[in-house]
Amino acid sequence: MDDTLGTAKKARPRRSDARRSIDAILNAARIVLGERPDASVEDIARTADVTRQTVYAHFPSRDALIAALIESAAAEYAAGLDAADLDTAPPAEALTRFLDVGWRFVRRHPLLLNPTPTPIPRPTNDPHEVVPPRLERLIRRGQDMGDFDGAQPAAWLAAAVIGLQHAAAAEVADGRLTADRAAGLCQESALRLCRRADVRR
């Protein structure tokens, strides 16, 4: 019994240390690859303050590390949307919150604006599949409440808003707009697009 308890006590710190190492490596990858998409595993290990061998102990290849980073980022984005209270906030405010979550995500994960030479894998809960239905539901609620234009299909308005986000992000990536300016223009344009004509005036 004592041996079993002692083994359990030793296992918990090892698991905790491993989790800290993984978190440090993923955070370093987020920062380093965001600045230099072609950065090496050695660069990431140095920033994480771990050895190259430690990185490979958790991630068998650079591609596997990038895949794990993308999975972590997707989960973070989904959690941000969950926390934004999109289903109960007033529609215009909810739309602003939706856009804010997206811009915070892009600022935190600049790698997504400047992809690595290796194609970025799609995560399990791909935002491209998860996000549009949530935005469409938000817009439909705004239409039902009379805040948003009911003459246009909610799916079309959702696609157009997401298109605005992508266009604004591309302007930032190409250096034509600052992130703050792009975020402001995207929000203004999205609200103009979705609001009823008499509310726009």
Secondary structure by P-SEA (a helix, b strand, c coil): caaaaaaaaaaaaaaaaaaaaaaaaaaaaaaaaaacccccaaaaaaaacccaaaaaaccccaaaaaaaaaaaaaaaaaaaaaacccccccaaaaaaaaaaaaaaaaaacccccccccccccccccccccccaaaaaaaaaaaaaaccccccccaaaaaaaaaaaaaaaaaaaaaccccaaaaaaaaaaaaaaacccccccc
